Amino acid sequence: MAVGDAPETSTRWTSFEEIQPIPPAWQGIVWRHRGNHYDHPRHRHVALELNLVIGGRGHYEVDGGCHPLTAGTILFIPPGSDHHLEERTPDFEMWILALQPALLARACAEPAGRAFLEAIAGGDCARLLAQDDARWLGREIARFADTGSDDFRDAGLAYALAGGREAFARARGTPLASAISGEVQQAMALLDGDPGLSRSEIADSVGADPDGLSHAFKRELGVGLVAYRNRVRVRHFLELAATGRTTLLAACLEAGFGSYPQFHRVFVAETGQAPRAYLAAHLPGAQPSAPRR
């Protein structure tokens, strides 16, 4: 899978419509994401996201395209796009801004704004900013991130979008350096298509030694091959569970786990919660029946 490309992806896995915690009177929200803990599966929402990476490494999947993330990367996620923040190193940090449709419509009403939205919807959504631009944008976002003023926050969101667009345009043609090797990208694509593959099957398919491939995962993504596969399986389980049309047992087996006890152990280790408790807290509409004991 080529970096930044949008290859054919499996229709086996679905995204869910996320309702972001934006109060009705607000035009959007901003927060600082830290670390590499598990969040939630592939999803979409009506808000546009502006992501500015501060430190660490990782990658984002947006509508099937794989976008590497390093300090200074700016990534725009168009409204309605399926996306998922994949593996990242423990020191990973980034600003996330979610802008409501009304604010976006005002900020991008002119022809240049409409052209920008069309471009990011077409896949040109991630670039590596000039160092000065990245530092400036990060400082400006920090100024309003924790404000208690609705007016200041809404004005700040619009200002950050305008500044982010300008910095993004200046970065045209700047290569987005990939921290992800070809063999790791191939293994990631294989697992997304079939998370039930064994460690040796994955390594054989990409022409690598199992131990060497696992070390490459650890070096480039901050997590070994088996741990990465577990996270992919958990994500696919949640995507299946989000449909509400399956049982816990059927979903975990289809996601690649060998048994329910294995799935339960991995799920608790990854999320800190039992499956049913996690679904109730994060996907209240998805409550598959529990397996029979």
N, C-alpha and C positions, 0 to 999 in steps of 0.2 A: 504494500500500500504506500503510495508516494505521499510525501509530506505535503499537506495543503490540498491534495487532490480529493475528489469526492467519488470514490469507487462505488461499484455496486455493493450494496449491503444487504444482509439477510433481512427478510421481512418477518422472520420468526419472532423477533423481539420488538416490542412496542414501547412507546413512550406514554407518559401520563400527563394530563393537563394540571400543572401546578398552580395553585392559587397563592400568590405571594402575600406575605403579611404587610401589605401597604394600606394604611388607613384611608378611608374614602376621600378625605379632604387633602391628602398628600399627592404630590405629583410623581413621587418615586421614593426610593430608599437607597442608602449606601451603607456598606459594612466592609470590614477588613477580615478576609479569610486567612486563617493560619493553619499550617500543619498538613498532614496527609491522612487524617482520620476519615472513616467512611461517611459519606453524606447521604445522597439518595440516588436512585437509578435514573436512567435516561428520561428526560422530561422536556416540557415546552411550556411557554406562558406568553401572555399578550404583551408583556413589557419588553422593550429593547434592553439588552445588557451591555454595559461597557466594562470590560475587565482589564485592569492594569497590573501586570506582575511586578512585584517589588523585589522578590528574592526567591531562590530555589529553582527547581526544574520540575516539569511535568508535561502533560499534554491534554488537550481538549478535543473531544469528538463533537463536531457540529455538522449535522445533516450528512453524516458519513465521511466527512473530511477529517483528517488527523492533523492537528495544529500543535507543534511543539511550543512549550512555554518556557521562557527564560526571563531573567530580570530585564525589564524594559519592553517586553512584549505587550502590545495593546490588541485586544480581541473584542470585536463587536459581534453579538449574537442577535440576529434579527428576530422580531416577534414571530412566534409560531414555529421556530426552528427546533427540531429535536437536538438535544445536546446533553453531554455528560462529561463532567470533570474527571478524567482518568487518573492514573497513578501520578503521585508527585513525591518529591523528597521531603524529609521531615522539616526542613527549613523553609518550605514553600510558603509564600505570602503574596496576596494580591488584593487590590481594591475591587469591589464589585458594586456597580451602580445599576439599578433597575429603574427605567424611565417609563412612566405610564403613557398610553397611546395619545392622550390629549397634549401632553408636553412635547412628545415626539412630533406630532402633527404641526405644532406651532414652530418648533425649532428647525424643522426640515421642510418648510412650506415652499421655499424658493427652488428654482430648477436645480441648483447645485445640491441642495439637500435631498431632493428626490433622486438625483443621479447617485448620490452616496448610498441611499437605502437600496437602490437597485443593485449597486456593485457588491455590497456586503451580502445581499440575498443570493447573489450569483456565486458566492464562495470566496470573494476577495475581502476577507474580514479580519485578517491577522497580519500584523507587520511588527518589525522590531524598530522601535523609535530611536531617534538620536538621543544620546545620553542626557543632554541638556533638556530636551523636550520631556523625556520620561521623568526626570527629577522635578521639573516645573509642574507637570500635571499632577504628580503625586503630592506635592506641597499644596497645590490649590484644592485638591479633593480633601486633604486633611483639615483644611480651614473650616469646612462646613459639615464634616462627617458626624460630629457629635453635638451639633447645635440643637437648641431647644426651640429655635424660631422656624416656623413653617415657611415664612417668606424667604429667609436666608437659605434654607435647605433647597427650596424649589428653584431659586435663582442660581444657587451653586450647581445644581444638577444640569441646568440649561447651559451654564458657563462651561462646565466640565465637558459636556458633549461638544460644544463649539470648539473648545480648545483641543479636545481629543481628535476631532475631525481634521483640524489644521495640522496637528502633529502627524496624524495618519497620512495625510496627503504629502507632507514633506518626506515621509519615509518610503514613498513609492520607489520600487526598484531595489530597496535595501533587502538583502537576503535574510530570511528568518532562519538563523543557524539552528540546525536540528541536533538535539542531544540524544536522539534515538537512532540506533543503527538499523541497517536494512534487515538483519536477521531478527532483531527484536520486533520491528514493525510487522514482519511476516508472521512471527509467532503470535503477536497480538491479534492479527486478522484471523488466524486459524482458530484461536480460542473464542473469538466473538462468534464465529460460525458454528463451532462445536466445542463448548466448554467441557465436554466429557472426555476429551483427548487426554491420554496419559503423558507424563513428562517425556518419556522416550519417544512416543509418537510425534510429539511436537518437535523435538530436537531432530529426529530423522527427517521430518518434512522440510525443515529449513537447512538441512545439511550441517548441523552443528553437534558438538558434544553436549550431552545433557548438563553436566556440571559447568561447562564453559558458558552455555546459554543462560543458566541460572545466575552465574556471576555477572553476565552482561545485564540482565534484568536488574540485579541489585545495584550495579554501578550506575545505570542510566535512569532507572525509575525509582530507586530507593527501596525496592522490595524484590525478593527472589521469585523464581518462576512459579513455584507451587503456591506461594502466598498470593501472587498476582492471579493465578487461576482460581483460587478460592474467592477472591473479590469479584472476578468476572461471574462466577457461578452465583454468588449472592446477588449481584446486580440483575442477572437474568431471572433469578427466582422472583425478585421484587417486581420486575417488569411483567412477568406472567401473573403474579398475584394481583397486580394492579387492575387486571381485567375483571377480577371477581368471578371468573367462570371456571375455576379449577379448585382442587383440594391442595392442602399444604404438601401432601405426599406427592401428588402428581406434579406439582410445580417444582419441587426440589429435585425429583428424578429427571424431569425434562431439562432442568438447568444444569445437569451434569453430575450431581451428587450420586454416590453409590447406594446410600441408604438414608433413612430419616435421621437416625442417631448421628451419623457423620455430618449431615446438613445442620442439625441443631447445634452441635458443638462448634462448627465453623461460624455459623450465624451469630451465636452469642459472643464468640471471640472478636468478630469484626464489628458488631454494632453495640455490644454491651447490653443487649436486651434479647429476650426470647422472641421467636418469630411473631407470635400472636400479639404480644405487647407492643412490638415495634410497628406492626401493621395498624394497630389501633391508634397509635400516637401519630404516625406519619402518613398513612394511607387509610383513613377511616372508612372509605367506601369499599375497601377490599378486605373482606373477612372470609377467606376460604375455610372450609370445614377442616378440622384437625384429623390426622390419620387415626385409624383404629389401632388400639394397642393389642 
